[in-house]
Amino acid sequence: MLHVPNYAHGLVHRKQNFGMMGNFGHCMSRNSVDVRGQVGSDWMHTSELGVEGPRQHCADLSDKYETRFHLAGYAILEALRAMTIEQITLNGPYQWPDWRQGMEAKLGRPVIGHDTA
C-alpha cells in the first residue's frame, strides 16, 4: 500500500493519484503477489481513460509488472456487459451524481438512482 499525505476520498484526489497505480504495481510485483487490484468503482471513471481505456490500462499494468491487475469498477462493467444489462438502478450511491454519470458514460446505458443521504 502507498501512503499519500493529506489524501481525502474525493474524486479529485483519486484523479490526482491515478498514476500511482504503477507504483503500487511495482511494489506488489516485488513482493510475490499473484494478482493486484484497485477497489472502488469511482477510480475507473476519474481516470479519463474513456470507455475502453480501462481494459488497456489493466492489460498494460499486468504486462509491465508480470502480475494481473484489475480495476473493480471495470470488472463491474465487464460483468454487466456480459449479462447484456440494459439499465442499472442504484440505491443510495456515494459520490452522487458523479458516480452515476461516470458509470453511465462507461457503460453506455442508462443508470438510474437517487441520493438517499
Stockholm file with secondary structure:
# STOCKHOLM 1.0

chainA/1-117         MLHVPNYAHGLVHRKQNFGMMGNFGHCMSRNSVDVRGQVGSDWMHTSELGVEGPRQHCADLSDKYETRFHLAGYAILEALRAMTIEQITLNGPYQWPDWRQGMEAKLGRPVIGHDTA
#=GR chainA/1-117 SS CCCCTTCCSSHHHHHHTTTHHHHHHHHHHTTTCSEEEECCTHHHHHSCCTTTHHHHHHHHHHHHHTSEEEEHHHHHHHHHHHTTCCCEEEESCSSTTHHHHHHHHHHTSCEEEECCC
#=GC SS_cons         CCCCTTCCSSHHHHHHTTTHHHHHHHHHHTTTCSEEEECCTHHHHHSCCTTTHHHHHHHHHHHHHTSEEEEHHHHHHHHHHHTTCCCEEEESCSSTTHHHHHHHHHHTSCEEEECCC
//
